[in-house]
């Protein structure tokens, strides 16, 4: 790895210094023919990086981790995790590297992290590489999530490597550069706790408090307060997923962040037809991570975090368990409150509408959508027109027009705000057929569909002429949809 000469950036190594037991110094593999496919210029500017400099050969080398500023200490992070309910004691960054932390123009400290940068000691037999399609999927969906106001890791760039990647077929390789408040996960705490090193576990918790939940430091029980802060952040996050119709697809504990950001966009997708049992992931044969299961899975994952934190919560295990259980019980109430507030916003209802009345209305409405397998995103967007007096588009999406009319009468009597609904219900999401179209084209060196899709989903609430196709559901011949983890 050579030092950068014509490109300037400063990377700190705080994680590597403070938690060396969870970090293995490592270097990205050289890229034979690196070529920048997409660059997030607004994010680059926020990070204090010159977008034009990032487009130079030196900048592209920085984005692939093959040429870094002097003093940078890239590491592969160690963590454990429950994957589909089964515990794996040693996972870690098998094809990824934390290049370091970067302070943006807003003063915030963020991680700069790579995916697809080559084998590490955590690779577990994998090649450590990534293909263009899955890396662009993460770019598209993470930036769409950001535009929807959902906490998320973000994508800075995707660089084609010029190295073929062997999967079911030979595919062009790529590296994703992504940005996060940090990459601390529930699995990070599981890994530290499993080793029995209480001092390491405490340093990890102190690091998480300082980085993400500083208010916990002054609490009477700081580590219980840390857990409660993560419970709250995850309750809010998963509620936003559900409101947007987002399916993560692989909610393993190593894919749940301490910060409350969405991470690891593998077999993710957005709902087409509304059905809580929807599963798109090819590896989720049992439906563990189905759309409707996500709140329960999040709660289960948080219980695993509580288990890891028990030695810090109280030296008496019984008292620690009692305190953790009481704190975890807050998840359901916080999730329900966040979800209902979001549903009220989607329906344009004022906060003064009684919660009980709103819950009954929403339950009946979702049952109507499920019966007719209505297009979730389009239906709620069309309700804005219904609030303005044109119920036809929304009505036509249901299989029970009379049922819709009865529900609409109840809803309209509550005085919905159509303009507020337009701000809560996107016109454009990364629809599955359009994502696949963009990825297939990009794999064949055509970036036009990618650019068009990004234009739509990065301003999702503003309908614009010429973007009509991005607001339409999948054609009938699209068929059953399956996503893959991309490894």
C-alpha positions in Angstrom: 0.0 0.0 0.0 1.5 3.3 -1.0 0.9 6.8 0.4 -1.4 9.3 -1.3 0.5 12.1 -3.0 -1.9 14.2 -5.0 -4.9 13.8 -2.7 -5.3 15.0 0.8 -7.4 13.6 3.6 -7.0 12.9 7.3 -8.1 9.6 8.8 -8.0 8.9 12.5 -7.6 5.5 14.0 -9.6 5.8 17.2 -11.2 2.4 17.0 -7.9 0.7 16.3 -6.2 2.5 19.2 -8.9 2.1 21.8 -10.1 -1.4 21.0 -7.1 -3.1 19.6 -8.4 -6.5 20.7 -11.3 -6.1 18.2 -9.1 -4.9 15.3 -6.7 -6.7 13.1 -4.4 -4.4 11.0 -4.9 -5.2 7.4 -4.6 -3.8 3.9 -6.8 -3.7 0.9 -5.9 -5.8 -2.1 -4.6 -4.0 -5.1 -7.1 -3.3 -7.9 -5.9 -4.2 -11.4 -7.9 -1.5 -13.3 -9.9 0.7 -10.9 -12.6 2.8 -12.5 -15.0 5.0 -10.6 -18.6 4.1 -11.3 -20.5 6.4 -9.1 -19.5 9.1 -6.6 -21.7 10.8 -4.0 -20.5 14.3 -4.3 -22.7 15.9 -1.7 -21.6 13.3 0.9 -17.9 13.8 -0.1 -18.3 17.6 0.5 -19.8 16.9 3.9 -16.8 14.8 4.8 -14.5 17.6 3.7 -13.3 15.7 0.7 -12.9 17.4 -2.7 -15.1 15.5 -5.2 -12.9 16.5 -8.1 -9.9 15.2 -6.3 -11.7 11.9 -5.6 -12.1 11.5 -9.3 -8.3 11.5 -9.9 -6.3 8.3 -10.0 -5.0 9.2 -6.5 -8.6 9.8 -5.2 -9.8 6.5 -6.7 -6.9 4.7 -5.0 -8.0 6.3 -1.7 -11.6 5.0 -2.3 -10.3 1.5 -2.8 -8.0 1.6 0.2 -4.9 1.0 -1.9 -3.3 4.3 -1.2 -4.1 6.0 2.1 -2.8 9.1 3.9 0.3 8.7 6.0 -0.5 7.4 9.5 -3.8 5.7 8.5 -4.3 2.3 10.2 -6.9 0.2 8.3 -8.2 -2.7 10.3 -10.6 -5.6 9.9 -13.1 -5.5 12.8 -13.9 -8.5 14.9 -17.5 -9.3 16.0 -19.7 -12.3 16.7 -23.3 -12.8 15.9 -26.5 -14.8 15.7 -27.2 -15.6 12.1 -30.7 -16.8 11.5 -30.8 -17.6 15.2 -27.6 -19.7 15.3 -24.6 -18.2 17.2 -21.3 -17.8 15.4 -18.5 -16.8 17.8 -16.2 -15.3 15.3 -17.5 -13.4 12.3 -15.8 -10.1 11.6 -15.0 -8.2 8.5 -14.3 -11.0 6.1 -14.2 -8.8 3.0 -14.2 -5.3 4.5 -11.9 -2.8 6.1 -12.3 0.1 8.4 -10.0 2.7 6.9 -10.4 5.0 9.8 -12.5 7.9 11.1 -13.0 11.2 9.4 -14.3 14.4 10.8 -16.7 16.2 8.5 -17.3 19.9 7.9 -20.2 19.6 10.3 -17.9 18.4 13.1 -19.3 14.9 13.2 -16.9 11.9 13.4 -17.8 9.1 11.0 -16.2 5.8 9.9 -14.9 5.3 6.4 -15.3 1.7 5.6 -14.8 -0.6 2.5 -16.7 -3.7 1.3 -15.2 -6.0 -1.3 -11.6 -5.0 -0.6 -10.2 -8.5 -0.3 -9.8 -11.4 2.0 -9.0 -10.8 5.7 -8.4 -13.3 8.6 -12.2 -13.3 9.1 -12.9 -14.4 5.5 -13.9 -18.0 6.5 -13.1 -19.5 3.1 -14.5 -16.6 1.1 -12.6 -14.7 -1.5 -13.2 -11.3 0.1 -14.4 -9.8 -3.1 -17.7 -8.2 -4.2 -19.4 -7.8 -7.5 -20.6 -4.6 -9.1 -24.3 -5.4 -8.7 -24.5 -5.9 -5.0 -22.3 -2.9 -4.3 -24.5 -0.7 -6.4 -27.5 -2.1 -4.7 -26.2 -0.9 -1.4 -25.4 2.5 -3.0 -28.9 2.8 -4.4 -30.9 1.6 -1.4 -28.8 3.3 1.3 -29.1 6.7 -0.4 -32.8 6.2 -0.9 -33.1 5.4 2.8 -31.2 8.6 3.6 -33.5 10.6 1.4 -36.6 9.0 3.1 -35.2 10.3 6.5 -34.4 6.8 7.8 -31.1 6.5 9.8 -28.6 4.6 7.6 -25.0 4.1 6.7 -24.4 6.0 3.5 -22.5 5.2 0.3 -19.6 7.4 -0.8 -18.6 5.6 -4.0 -18.5 2.4 -5.9 -15.3 1.6 -7.8 -15.0 -1.2 -10.4 -11.8 -3.1 -9.7 -11.1 -4.7 -13.0 -10.9 -8.1 -11.2 -13.4 -10.8 -12.1 -15.4 -12.3 -9.3 -16.6 -15.9 -9.5 -20.1 -16.6 -8.2 -22.6 -18.7 -10.1 -21.1 -16.9 -13.1 -18.1 -14.6 -13.5 -19.0 -11.1 -12.7 -17.1 -7.8 -12.7 -15.7 -6.9 -9.3 -16.2 -3.7 -7.3 -15.4 -2.0 -4.0 -18.0 0.0 -2.0 -16.8 2.9 0.2 -19.4 3.6 2.8 -19.8 6.0 5.7 -21.4 5.4 9.1 -21.5 7.0 12.5 -19.7 3.8 13.5 -19.7 0.1 12.7 -20.3 -1.0 16.3 -22.8 -3.8 16.3 -24.7 -6.0 18.8 -22.2 -8.6 17.6 -19.3 -6.5 18.7 -20.6 -6.7 22.3 -21.3 -10.4 21.9 -17.7 -11.0 20.8 -16.2 -9.0 23.7 -18.5 -10.7 26.3 -17.7 -14.2 25.0 -14.1 -13.7 25.7 -14.8 -13.1 29.4 -12.6 -9.9 29.4 -14.6 -7.5 31.5 -12.2 -4.7 31.1 -12.5 -5.0 27.3 -16.3 -5.1 27.5 -16.3 -2.0 29.6 -13.9 -0.2 27.2 -16.2 -1.1 24.3 -19.2 0.2 26.2 -17.4 3.4 27.1 -16.4 3.8 23.5 -20.1 3.3 22.4 -21.3 5.8 25.0 -18.8 8.5 23.9 -19.4 7.9 20.2 -23.2 7.6 20.2 -25.0 8.0 23.5 -23.1 10.5 25.6 -26.1 11.2 27.8 -25.6 7.7 29.3 -22.3 8.7 30.8 -23.9 10.9 33.4 -26.7 8.4 34.3 -26.8 6.6 37.6 -26.3 3.3 35.8 -24.4 4.2 32.6 -24.3 0.8 31.0 -28.0 0.2 31.6 -28.6 3.7 30.2 -26.6 2.7 27.1 -28.8 -0.3 26.6 -31.9 1.8 27.0 -30.6 4.3 24.4 -30.0 1.5 21.9 -33.4 0.0 22.6 -35.0 3.4 21.9 -32.9 4.0 18.7 -33.7 0.6 17.3 -37.4 0.9 18.1 -37.5 4.1 16.1 -35.5 2.7 13.3 -37.5 -0.4 12.8 -40.8 1.6 12.9 -39.5 3.7 10.1 -38.6 0.6 8.1 -42.1 -0.7 8.5 -43.7 2.6 7.6 -41.6 2.7 4.4 -42.3 -0.9 3.5 -38.6 -1.8 3.7 -37.5 -5.4 4.3 -33.9 -5.7 5.5 -33.7 -9.4 4.7 -30.9 -10.4 7.0 -31.4 -9.1 10.5 -28.6 -11.0 12.2 -27.2 -9.5 15.4 -24.0 -8.6 13.6 -26.2 -6.4 11.3 -27.8 -4.3 14.1 -25.9 -1.2 15.0 -25.5 0.5 18.4 -26.0 3.9 16.7 -29.4 2.9 15.4 -28.4 3.2 11.7 -29.5 0.7 9.0 -26.5 -1.4 8.0 -25.6 -4.1 5.4 -27.9 -3.9 2.5 -27.6 -7.4 1.2 -30.9 -9.2 0.2 -32.9 -6.0 1.0 -36.0 -4.8 -0.9 -39.1 -2.7 -0.6 -42.6 -4.1 -0.6 -44.5 -4.4 -3.8 -47.9 -5.9 -2.8 -48.7 -5.5 0.8 -48.3 -8.7 2.8 -46.7 -9.0 6.2 -45.4 -12.5 5.3 -43.3 -11.1 2.4 -39.8 -12.5 2.1 -37.6 -11.7 -0.8 -34.3 -13.1 0.5 -33.2 -16.3 -1.2 -31.5 -17.4 2.0 -34.5 -16.8 4.4 -36.3 -20.1 3.6 -38.1 -20.1 6.9 -39.3 -16.5 6.8 -37.5 -15.5 10.0 -36.9 -12.0 8.6 -40.2 -11.5 6.8 -41.5 -7.9 6.7 -44.0 -8.4 9.5 -41.5 -10.2 11.8 -39.0 -7.3 11.9 -40.1 -5.7 15.1 -40.0 -9.1 16.9 -36.6 -9.9 15.5 -35.3 -6.5 16.6 -36.5 -7.1 20.1 -34.9 -10.6 20.1 -31.6 -9.1 18.9 -31.7 -6.5 21.7 -32.2 -9.3 24.2 -28.8 -10.7 23.0 -27.3 -7.3 23.6 -28.7 -7.3 27.1 -27.1 -10.7 27.7 -23.7 -9.3 26.6 -24.0 -6.3 28.9 -25.2 -8.1 32.0 -21.7 -8.1 33.7 -21.6 -4.3 33.4 -25.2 -3.6 34.4 -24.8 -5.1 37.9 -22.3 -7.4 39.6 -25.3 -9.5 40.9 -26.5 -11.4 37.9 -30.1 -11.7 39.1 -30.3 -7.9 39.6 -28.7 -7.3 36.3 -31.2 -9.6 34.5 -34.1 -7.9 36.3 -32.9 -4.4 35.2 -32.2 -5.5 31.6 -35.6 -7.2 31.3 -37.4 -4.1 32.6 -35.5 -1.9 30.1 -36.1 -4.3 27.2 -39.9 -4.2 27.9 -39.9 -0.6 26.8 -39.1 -1.6 23.2 -42.7 -2.6 22.3 -44.2 0.6 23.7 -41.6 2.8 22.0 -41.9 0.9 18.7 -45.7 1.1 18.8 -45.7 4.9 19.6 -43.2 5.6 16.7 -45.1 3.4 14.3 -48.5 5.0 15.1 -47.1 8.5 14.9 -45.7 7.6 11.5 -49.0 6.1 10.3 -50.9 9.2 11.4 -48.5 11.2 9.3 -49.0 8.9 6.3 -52.8 9.4 6.7 -52.5 13.2 7.3 -54.1 13.0 10.7 -53.5 15.6 13.3 -52.0 14.6 16.6 -55.3 15.3 18.3 -56.9 12.2 16.7 -57.2 9.7 19.6 -54.7 6.9 19.3 -57.4 4.2 19.7 -59.4 5.5 16.8 -56.3 5.8 14.7 -55.2 2.2 15.5 -58.6 0.8 14.5 -58.6 2.8 11.2 -55.0 1.7 10.3 -55.7 -1.9 11.2 -58.7 -2.0 9.0 -56.9 -0.2 6.2 -53.9 -2.6 6.2 -56.3 -5.6 6.3 -57.9 -4.2 3.1 -54.5 -3.8 1.5 -53.5 -7.3 2.4 -56.7 -8.8 1.0 -56.1 -7.2 -2.4 -52.3 -7.3 -2.3 -52.3 -3.6 -3.1 -49.2 -1.7 -4.0 -48.2 -0.3 -0.6 -46.2 2.7 -1.7 -48.6 3.8 -4.6 -51.7 3.3 -2.4 -50.5 5.7 0.3 -49.3 8.2 -2.3 -52.7 8.1 -4.0 -54.4 8.7 -0.7 -53.1 12.3 -1.0 -55.4 12.7 -4.1 -58.2 11.1 -2.1 -57.8 13.8 0.6 -58.1 16.4 -2.2 -61.4 14.8 -3.4 -60.2 12.3 -6.0 -60.5 8.9 -4.4 -60.4 7.0 -7.7 -56.7 6.1 -8.0 -56.5 4.8 -4.4 -59.8 3.0 -4.7 -58.8 1.3 -7.9 -55.8 -0.4 -6.1 -58.0 -2.3 -3.7 -59.9 -5.6 -4.4 -62.9 -4.4 -2.3 -64.1 -1.0 -3.5 -67.1 -1.0 -1.1 -64.8 -1.7 1.8 -62.5 1.1 0.7 -65.4 3.5 0.5 -66.5 2.8 4.0 -62.9 3.2 5.3 -62.4 6.4 3.3 -65.6 7.9 4.8 -64.3 7.2 8.3 -60.8 8.6 7.4 -62.1 11.8 5.6 -64.2 12.6 8.6 -61.0 13.1 10.5 -59.9 15.9 8.2 -56.7 14.6 6.7 -54.0 17.2 5.5 -53.2 16.3 1.9 -50.1 18.5 1.8 -48.7 16.8 4.9 -49.4 13.4 3.4 -47.3 14.3 0.4 -44.4 14.9 2.7 -44.8 11.5 4.4 -45.6 9.3 1.5 -42.9 8.9 -1.2 -43.7 8.9 -4.9 -40.4 7.1 -5.6 -38.7 4.2 -3.9 -36.1 1.8 -5.3 -38.7 -0.5 -6.8 -37.4 -4.0 -7.2 -37.7 -4.2 -11.0 -36.0 -0.9 -11.5 -33.2 -1.8 -9.2 -32.6 -5.0 -11.1 -32.7 -3.1 -14.4 -30.1 -0.7 -13.2 -27.8 -3.4 -11.8 -28.0 -5.5 -14.9 -27.2 -2.5 -17.1 -24.3 -1.4 -14.9 -22.9 -4.9 -14.9 -22.7 -4.4 -18.7 -21.1 -1.0 -18.4 -24.3 1.0 -19.0 -24.8 3.5 -16.1 -27.7 5.3 -17.6 -30.5 3.4 -15.7 -28.5 3.8 -12.5 -28.4 7.6 -12.9 -32.1 7.8 -13.7 -33.1 5.7 -10.7 -30.8 7.7 -8.4 -32.3 10.9 -9.6 -35.8 9.7 -8.6 -35.1 8.1 -5.3 -32.8 10.7 -3.8 -35.7 13.2 -3.9 -38.5 10.8 -3.2 -41.3 13.1 -2.2 -41.2 15.5 -5.1 -43.0 14.3 -8.2 -41.3 15.6 -11.4 -42.2 15.4 -15.0 -40.3 12.7 -16.9 -40.0 10.4 -13.9 -43.4 8.7 -14.2 -42.0 5.2 -14.7 -40.2 5.3 -11.3 -43.6 5.7 -9.6 -45.2 2.6 -11.2 -45.2 -0.9 -9.8 -43.6 -3.9 -11.4 -45.0 -5.2 -14.7 -46.9 -8.5 -14.6 -44.1 -10.3 -16.3 -41.6 -9.4 -13.6 -42.6 -12.5 -11.8 -41.8 -13.6 -8.2 -38.9 -11.6 -6.8 -35.8 -13.0 -5.0 -32.8 -11.1 -3.7 -29.4 -12.5 -2.8 -26.9 -11.6 -0.2 -24.2 -10.8 -2.7 -21.4 -12.6 -1.0 
